[in-house]
Amino acid sequence: MSRRELLAAQAGGDLESRSELGAEWQGRMRRLLAAHPEETEALRALLSELAPYAPADSSVTQHASASGHARVYQAGRDQNFDRR
């Protein structure tokens, strides 16, 4: 059920639902590992094994407009500059 919900949220651009599903699964994993701490290394190994197949979530879309003497600064990640 969660996979279908996640795919629907992604397709519809529903970031709130996507975030809620992530938080739900984070809580499930936290409770699982609290109940079975001996499985921590097995989970790390699995995540390491699957990492190359994880989708690159690097898509950034930005829109801005400025008028007059206004300036717009946008960055998909870090932004460094000196204003003189």
N, C-alpha and C positions, 0 to 999 in steps of 0.2 A: 504494500500500500504506500509506503513512504517514497519508494522509487518513482512510482507514478505521479505522486504529488510533487516531488522535486522536479521531474521533467516538465510537468505542466506549469509549475511556477517559473522555471527557466524560460520556457517557450513564451510565456506571457509577460516576461520581464518583471515578475512579482518578487522583488527582492525581500520584502517583509516575510512572505511565506517561506522563502528559501532560508532566510536567517532563522526563523522559528524551527524549521525542520533540523537545521544544523544544531541548534541548541538542544533540541529534544534528543538527538542521537549522541551528543556530547554527554548529556546527563546519563543516558543509558550505559555508555561506555564507562563513565566514572563509577557508576554503581556496580557494574560488572567487575571492574578491576578492584574495587573496594572489597567485594565479596570473594574474589579469587585473585589476590595479588600475585600468586605464583604464575599467572598467565601473562604478566606484563611483558616479559621478554618475547614470548611467542607472538604477542600482538605487534611489538616493535619489529620483529623479523618479517611478519606478514606485510606491514605497512612499507617497510623497506623494499620488499620484493615487488610490491604493487606500484611504488612511486614512479617508475618510468612510464607507466600506463595512465597515470593521472592526467586529466585534461589540463592544459595550460590555461589558467584563468587570467590571461593578460590582456583581454579586450577592454579598451577604454574608449568611451565616447564622450566628447565634451563639446559644449556649445557656449559661446559667449558673444557678446556684442558690446561695443564701447562707442561713445560719441564724444564730440568735443575734444577736450584734452585728457580724457580718461584713459587709463591703462588697464589691460587685462593680462593677468599672469595665470597660466594653467600648466599643470603637470600631471602626468599619469602616475608619477611616483615622487622621488625627491626633486626639490627645486632649490637651486642656490644661485644667488646673483648679488651683485653690489650695485646699489643705486647711488649714483654720484650727483 
